[in-house]
Amino acid sequence: MPRFVLALIAALSLAATARAETILLKPDRVFTAEDKVAHPGWSVLVEGERIKAVGPNLVAPAGARVVTLPGTTLIPGLIDLHSHLFLHPYNETLWDDQVLKEPLAYRTARAVAQAKATLDAGFTTLRDLGTEGAGDADTGLKRAIDEGIIPGPRLAIANRAIVAAGAYGPARKAYALEDLPQGAQEVSGVDQAVEAVRRQAAAGADWIKIYADYRVGPDGSARATFSQAELDAMVAAAHDLGRPVAVHAATDEGMRRSALAGVQTIEHGYSGTEATFKLMAAKGVAYVPTLTASESTSTYFQHYVAGQTPPTPAMQAAAKAFKLARSVGVTIASGSDVGVFRHGDNARELEWMVRLGMTAPEALIAATATDAKVLDKPIGRIAPGLLADLVAVRGDPTADVAAIRQVVLVMKGGQMVKAP
């Protein structure tokens, strides 16, 4: 056998041995996301990439590494279901300028750094909902993370979002050039819409992202942009290809049409009515409220100052929708629209959820077990057999959710990516 083949086999064997390390984590308490309690005195045993055992009085097997984490709570790796790694805050660079003026290599380099910041903050999984003019760069970013070339959360990606022709940006009426690069793929009619779904799937999309409405009214108001037939066809095509669908919908009509079409999640939903939220609950459509996005854009463009000025109308609408969705039993998942604000600051979404009525354990479950169920991945809880995505934070986040900002340790798939 050639020498280089033997060397490769040896290297793979060493890598497999490293992955199979057994580690006993001993924090002060463990929040499993199976219930709403932080269990004092519990430990977690990790073997390879999976959780082997969790509970009190665990004993380290021979040869296991013991990591003692005094003063901490161990929680499942956090998940953000609405992120944009190829964007950065609009108070640094406006969205139009990012799409039109920032070269792809520059945006990708930023995305690499932003992925690391996210992982270091304890978010071990992201659903990235559109590259916003960066083409298919998310497929390369995901591959580099999966192959261990760069650090970052595990990604579920959408490639280019799908928008109705003339309904996204940069808006042509704002520029002298008619043929402007766009932040998403434009389509018109059922045939083009279905073709775009197939194109995203072929390029590596795990999810299909659709804009069901946008600010296209004569007065700049948000209006539904896809017909029911177009939405139905896109969702059917996506499901035929085994891809779930996430829909941007801020208007009630966009939300209603999307729910009828059978999408998996609706993002934003700021103008949702009780009837539409009840429809979502009946059809099992999860709601991702992106509360931090409203706060951020209100800060940048509407002079909102936290703790000093009253919430803007946009923030009030987001809060009303969140409370209404809860009251009628809609599944509420956690997704922040990070990229609109600073990567690594994803915890703000959980703090908003608590501010608007969730308990801290409920918010933690939304950002772990609930999000994992939406993604249909073996993560989001601390239970035997699941992937060992684990985060130790200082203090007790079930008492004060802000404790998730005090990250001491991050483990992803059994690999220690941030250690005390």
C-alpha positions as semicolon CSV with decimal commas, in nm:
position;residue;x (nm);y (nm);z (nm)
1;M;0,000;0,000;0,000
2;P;0,143;0,344;-0,089
3;R;0,303;0,534;0,199
4;F;0,077;0,837;0,161
5;V;-0,232;0,612;0,194
6;L;-0,093;0,463;0,516
7;A;-0,025;0,812;0,646
8;L;-0,380;0,917;0,563
9;I;-0,526;0,614;0,740
10;A;-0,312;0,689;1,045
11;A;-0,424;1,052;1,048
12;L;-0,789;0,952;1,019
13;S;-0,742;0,701;1,299
14;L;-0,592;0,969;1,524
15;A;-0,878;1,205;1,440
16;A;-1,131;0,936;1,525
17;T;-0,956;0,871;1,856
18;A;-0,968;1,243;1,939
19;R;-1,338;1,254;1,856
20;A;-1,403;0,955;2,083
21;E;-1,273;1,127;2,396
22;T;-1,485;1,076;2,706
23;I;-1,544;1,385;2,921
24;L;-1,736;1,428;3,246
25;L;-1,862;1,785;3,291
26;K;-1,936;1,883;3,651
27;P;-2,112;2,222;3,680
28;D;-2,311;2,336;3,982
29;R;-2,638;2,262;3,802
30;V;-2,772;2,132;3,470
31;F;-3,064;2,270;3,267
32;T;-3,160;1,994;3,025
33;A;-3,447;2,175;2,843
34;E;-3,650;1,860;2,912
35;D;-3,820;2,052;3,192
36;K;-3,803;2,404;3,338
37;V;-3,567;2,325;3,625
38;A;-3,193;2,371;3,671
39;H;-3,094;2,049;3,850
40;P;-2,832;2,106;4,124
41;G;-2,557;1,850;4,162
42;W;-2,607;1,695;3,818
43;S;-2,327;1,614;3,577
44;V;-2,308;1,527;3,207
45;L;-2,099;1,249;3,056
46;V;-1,993;1,296;2,694
47;E;-1,854;1,015;2,483
48;G;-1,727;1,115;2,141
49;E;-1,976;1,350;1,979
50;R;-2,275;1,233;2,182
51;I;-2,415;1,272;2,530
52;K;-2,376;0,941;2,713
53;A;-2,548;1,018;3,044
54;V;-2,690;1,302;3,251
55;G;-2,794;1,311;3,614
56;P;-2,672;1,306;3,974
57;N;-2,387;1,096;4,107
58;L;-2,225;1,022;3,774
59;V;-1,884;0,860;3,802
60;A;-1,613;0,922;3,546
61;P;-1,514;0,603;3,359
62;A;-1,151;0,502;3,356
63;G;-0,952;0,732;3,131
64;A;-1,220;1,000;3,114
65;R;-1,133;1,367;3,144
66;V;-1,312;1,545;3,428
67;V;-1,392;1,915;3,382
68;T;-1,512;2,088;3,698
69;L;-1,710;2,407;3,640
70;P;-1,781;2,574;3,975
71;G;-2,042;2,848;3,984
72;T;-2,191;2,752;3,647
73;T;-2,502;2,608;3,488
74;L;-2,467;2,370;3,194
75;I;-2,730;2,427;2,924
76;P;-2,782;2,289;2,573
77;G;-2,603;2,475;2,296
78;L;-2,817;2,773;2,200
79;I;-2,983;2,804;1,859
80;D;-3,078;3,112;1,656
81;L;-3,329;3,038;1,381
82;H;-3,300;3,371;1,201
83;S;-2,952;3,496;1,124
84;H;-2,760;3,660;0,841
85;L;-2,388;3,591;0,870
86;F;-2,316;3,795;0,556
87;L;-2,463;4,113;0,703
88;H;-2,334;4,343;0,974
89;P;-2,514;4,619;1,168
90;Y;-2,684;4,885;0,959
91;N;-2,549;5,163;1,180
92;E;-2,203;5,057;1,056
93;T;-2,295;5,025;0,689
94;L;-2,642;5,060;0,539
95;W;-2,791;4,745;0,385
96;D;-2,784;4,890;0,033
97;D;-2,416;4,976;0,066
98;Q;-2,332;4,628;0,191
99;V;-2,501;4,471;-0,112
100;L;-2,372;4,720;-0,370
101;K;-2,029;4,823;-0,244
102;E;-1,876;4,547;-0,033
103;P;-1,686;4,286;-0,239
104;L;-1,781;3,923;-0,192
105;A;-1,439;3,830;-0,053
106;Y;-1,471;4,105;0,208
107;R;-1,821;3,994;0,305
108;T;-1,707;3,634;0,332
109;A;-1,412;3,729;0,552
110;R;-1,651;3,917;0,779
111;A;-1,883;3,614;0,786
112;V;-1,596;3,393;0,902
113;A;-1,521;3,625;1,192
114;Q;-1,890;3,662;1,271
115;A;-1,939;3,285;1,279
116;K;-1,664;3,254;1,540
117;A;-1,813;3,534;1,751
118;T;-2,147;3,354;1,743
119;L;-1,998;3,021;1,852
120;D;-1,799;3,186;2,131
121;A;-2,125;3,337;2,259
122;G;-2,270;2,989;2,309
123;F;-2,481;2,965;1,992
124;T;-2,379;2,631;1,847
125;T;-2,641;2,622;1,569
126;L;-2,773;2,887;1,329
127;R;-3,031;2,888;1,055
128;D;-2,895;3,143;0,809
129;L;-3,186;3,281;0,608
130;G;-3,033;3,431;0,298
131;T;-2,698;3,569;0,192
132;E;-2,841;3,913;0,101
133;G;-2,654;3,960;-0,225
134;A;-2,360;3,733;-0,140
135;G;-2,470;3,463;-0,381
136;D;-2,403;3,105;-0,272
137;A;-2,122;3,198;-0,034
138;D;-2,307;3,035;0,255
139;T;-2,247;2,691;0,102
140;G;-1,870;2,742;0,120
141;L;-1,893;2,885;0,472
142;K;-2,095;2,586;0,589
143;R;-1,851;2,343;0,428
144;A;-1,550;2,513;0,587
145;I;-1,715;2,491;0,930
146;D;-1,821;2,128;0,881
147;E;-1,470;2,031;0,774
148;G;-1,311;2,205;1,074
149;I;-1,126;2,459;0,862
150;I;-1,280;2,749;1,055
151;P;-1,471;2,762;1,384
152;G;-1,841;2,833;1,374
153;P;-2,186;2,705;1,462
154;R;-2,343;2,422;1,267
155;L;-2,542;2,586;0,989
156;A;-2,872;2,531;0,815
157;I;-2,861;2,755;0,509
158;A;-3,104;2,904;0,257
159;N;-2,872;3,045;-0,014
160;R;-3,060;3,323;-0,192
161;A;-3,404;3,414;-0,063
162;I;-3,682;3,421;-0,324
163;V;-3,866;3,750;-0,382
164;A;-4,132;3,878;-0,621
165;A;-3,992;4,077;-0,913
166;G;-3,945;4,441;-0,817
167;A;-4,029;4,376;-0,452
168;Y;-3,691;4,379;-0,279
169;G;-3,374;4,582;-0,287
170;P;-3,168;4,772;-0,356
171;A;-3,473;4,954;-0,491
172;R;-3,426;5,053;-0,854
173;K;-3,610;5,382;-0,814
174;A;-3,341;5,499;-0,571
175;Y;-3,056;5,466;-0,823
176;A;-2,974;5,583;-1,175
177;L;-2,899;5,226;-1,290
178;E;-3,191;5,000;-1,369
179;D;-3,002;4,670;-1,367
180;L;-2,886;4,665;-1,005
181;P;-2,753;4,366;-0,813
182;Q;-3,028;4,238;-0,585
183;G;-3,022;4,099;-0,234
184;A;-3,230;3,795;-0,335
185;Q;-3,351;3,603;-0,642
186;E;-3,639;3,773;-0,822
187;V;-3,919;3,571;-0,981
188;S;-4,259;3,629;-1,134
189;G;-4,523;3,366;-1,192
190;V;-4,552;3,004;-1,088
191;D;-4,296;2,863;-1,332
192;Q;-4,016;3,101;-1,233
193;A;-4,101;3,060;-0,866
194;V;-4,074;2,682;-0,882
195;E;-3,754;2,705;-1,085
196;A;-3,601;2,929;-0,814
197;V;-3,687;2,677;-0,542
198;R;-3,516;2,404;-0,739
199;R;-3,217;2,628;-0,802
200;Q;-3,167;2,699;-0,431
201;A;-3,198;2,331;-0,343
202;A;-2,948;2,234;-0,613
203;A;-2,704;2,494;-0,479
204;G;-2,715;2,338;-0,132
205;A;-3,001;2,509;0,051
206;D;-3,126;2,321;0,356
207;W;-3,426;2,556;0,381
208;I;-3,612;2,761;0,123
209;K;-3,661;3,126;0,223
210;I;-3,948;3,321;0,063
211;Y;-4,055;3,683;0,104
212;A;-4,436;3,674;0,111
213;D;-4,458;4,051;0,142
214;Y;-4,247;4,364;0,134
215;R;-4,269;4,743;0,132
216;V;-4,418;4,783;-0,217
217;G;-4,729;4,991;-0,148
218;P;-4,753;5,335;-0,316
219;D;-4,689;5,490;0,024
220;G;-4,410;5,248;0,112
221;S;-4,637;5,025;0,316
222;A;-4,587;4,648;0,327
223;R;-4,807;4,449;0,091
224;A;-4,837;4,082;0,000
225;T;-4,621;4,018;-0,306
226;F;-4,685;3,655;-0,402
227;S;-5,024;3,517;-0,499
228;Q;-5,165;3,215;-0,321
229;A;-5,096;3,006;-0,632
230;E;-4,729;3,114;-0,639
231;L;-4,680;3,040;-0,269
232;D;-4,858;2,705;-0,295
233;A;-4,638;2,603;-0,588
234;M;-4,313;2,706;-0,418
235;V;-4,397;2,527;-0,095
236;A;-4,503;2,213;-0,280
237;A;-4,180;2,216;-0,484
238;A;-3,971;2,265;-0,173
239;H;-4,143;1,982;0,010
240;D;-4,103;1,754;-0,293
241;L;-3,730;1,818;-0,259
242;G;-3,732;1,754;0,116
243;R;-3,674;2,119;0,205
244;P;-3,879;2,300;0,469
245;V;-3,985;2,659;0,406
246;A;-3,931;2,978;0,607
247;V;-4,128;3,287;0,508
248;H;-4,067;3,654;0,573
249;A;-4,415;3,794;0,638
250;A;-4,483;4,115;0,826
251;T;-4,838;4,168;0,699
252;D;-5,138;3,968;0,810
253;E;-5,224;3,878;0,449
254;G;-4,872;3,756;0,378
255;M;-4,885;3,547;0,694
256;R;-5,230;3,406;0,612
257;R;-5,133;3,304;0,258
258;S;-4,810;3,146;0,387
259;A;-4,988;2,944;0,656
260;L;-5,242;2,820;0,401
261;A;-4,954;2,718;0,173
262;G;-4,811;2,496;0,448
263;V;-4,484;2,664;0,537
264;Q;-4,286;2,556;0,844
265;T;-4,202;2,896;0,998
266;I;-4,317;3,254;0,964
267;E;-4,064;3,523;1,046
268;H;-4,149;3,865;1,197
269;G;-4,530;3,857;1,183
270;Y;-4,564;4,204;1,330
271;S;-4,916;4,267;1,193
272;G;-5,062;3,925;1,259
273;T;-5,424;3,910;1,371
274;E;-5,577;3,666;1,617
275;A;-5,742;3,476;1,333
276;T;-5,413;3,431;1,148
277;F;-5,222;3,325;1,457
278;K;-5,498;3,071;1,529
279;L;-5,457;2,944;1,172
280;M;-5,083;2,907;1,232
281;A;-5,147;2,717;1,556
282;A;-5,393;2,485;1,383
283;K;-5,150;2,413;1,099
284;G;-4,843;2,375;1,322
285;V;-4,660;2,674;1,176
286;A;-4,393;2,803;1,416
287;Y;-4,352;3,174;1,475
288;V;-4,010;3,342;1,485
289;P;-4,076;3,695;1,619
290;T;-3,730;3,858;1,567
291;L;-3,795;4,110;1,846
292;T;-3,437;4,237;1,850
293;A;-3,460;4,340;1,486
294;S;-3,741;4,585;1,568
295;E;-3,541;4,728;1,857
296;S;-3,230;4,762;1,642
297;T;-3,387;4,936;1,343
298;S;-3,579;5,161;1,583
299;T;-3,247;5,256;1,742
300;Y;-3,074;5,324;1,410
301;F;-3,348;5,504;1,224
302;Q;-3,619;5,618;1,468
303;H;-3,412;5,763;1,752
304;Y;-3,512;5,497;2,007
305;V;-3,285;5,495;2,314
306;A;-3,325;5,199;2,548
307;G;-3,442;5,306;2,889
308;Q;-3,486;5,667;2,784
309;T;-3,751;5,684;2,513
310;P;-4,079;5,494;2,472
311;P;-4,093;5,198;2,234
312;T;-4,151;5,296;1,873
313;P;-4,467;5,190;1,686
314;A;-4,265;4,912;1,522
315;M;-4,155;4,780;1,861
316;Q;-4,509;4,806;1,996
317;A;-4,641;4,607;1,700
318;A;-4,377;4,336;1,752
319;A;-4,461;4,312;2,123
320;K;-4,834;4,293;2,052
321;A;-4,786;4,015;1,795
322;F;-4,562;3,817;2,030
323;K;-4,814;3,833;2,312
324;L;-5,105;3,750;2,082
325;A;-4,924;3,448;1,936
326;R;-4,853;3,319;2,288
327;S;-5,211;3,367;2,396
328;V;-5,352;3,146;2,117
329;G;-5,094;2,868;2,149
330;V;-4,865;2,926;1,852
331;T;-4,528;2,752;1,882
332;I;-4,279;3,033;1,939
333;A;-3,924;2,966;1,830
334;S;-3,623;3,188;1,888
335;G;-3,463;3,378;1,604
336;S;-3,322;3,728;1,628
337;D;-3,239;3,850;1,274
338;V;-2,881;3,894;1,390
339;G;-2,676;4,071;1,127
340;V;-2,913;4,363;1,163
341;F;-2,729;4,394;1,495
342;R;-2,391;4,267;1,615
343;H;-2,306;3,898;1,576
344;G;-2,238;3,732;1,909
345;D;-2,505;3,946;2,075
346;N;-2,782;3,696;1,993
347;A;-2,877;3,670;2,362
348;R;-3,074;3,991;2,327
349;E;-3,362;3,796;2,171
350;L;-3,409;3,581;2,482
351;E;-3,398;3,888;2,701
352;W;-3,675;4,043;2,491
353;M;-3,886;3,729;2,518
354;V;-3,862;3,743;2,896
355;R;-3,933;4,116;2,898
356;L;-4,255;4,048;2,707
357;G;-4,386;3,776;2,934
358;M;-4,198;3,448;2,896
359;T;-4,029;3,301;3,199
360;A;-3,654;3,255;3,173
361;P;-3,687;2,874;3,141
362;E;-3,948;2,917;2,866
363;A;-3,715;3,146;2,671
364;L;-3,428;2,899;2,713
365;I;-3,646;2,616;2,586
366;A;-3,750;2,828;2,285
367;A;-3,382;2,879;2,196
368;T;-3,291;2,513;2,246
369;A;-3,551;2,233;2,241
370;T;-3,812;2,421;2,037
371;D;-3,563;2,545;1,777
372;A;-3,415;2,195;1,752
373;K;-3,761;2,052;1,684
374;V;-3,815;2,307;1,407
375;L;-3,480;2,206;1,255
376;D;-3,552;1,835;1,314
377;K;-3,199;1,785;1,448
378;P;-3,072;1,574;1,745
379;I;-2,968;1,880;1,944
380;G;-3,131;2,131;2,178
381;R;-3,163;1,912;2,488
382;I;-2,925;1,744;2,729
383;A;-3,028;1,382;2,695
384;P;-2,847;1,055;2,619
385;G;-2,790;0,995;2,250
386;L;-2,814;1,357;2,137
387;L;-2,520;1,551;1,997
388;A;-2,306;1,701;2,272
389;D;-2,369;2,069;2,203
390;L;-2,324;2,211;2,551
391;V;-2,260;2,552;2,706
392;A;-2,158;2,639;3,061
393;V;-2,257;2,987;3,180
394;R;-2,177;3,161;3,504
395;G;-2,478;3,185;3,735
396;D;-2,827;3,046;3,682
397;P;-3,003;3,151;3,358
398;T;-3,331;2,997;3,476
399;A;-3,336;3,272;3,741
400;D;-3,185;3,547;3,524
401;V;-3,178;3,478;3,152
402;A;-2,903;3,740;3,107
403;A;-2,665;3,486;3,261
404;I;-2,634;3,326;2,915
405;R;-2,404;3,614;2,828
406;Q;-2,146;3,486;3,081
407;V;-2,015;3,198;2,872
408;V;-1,742;2,989;3,034
409;L;-1,734;2,679;2,813
410;V;-1,865;2,585;2,469
411;M;-1,873;2,229;2,336
412;K;-1,997;2,145;1,987
413;G;-2,041;1,783;1,889
414;G;-1,823;1,673;2,180
415;Q;-1,537;1,903;2,080
416;M;-1,433;2,172;2,328
417;V;-1,430;2,495;2,127
418;K;-1,411;2,732;2,423
419;A;-1,269;2,623;2,757
420;P;-1,228;2,792;3,096
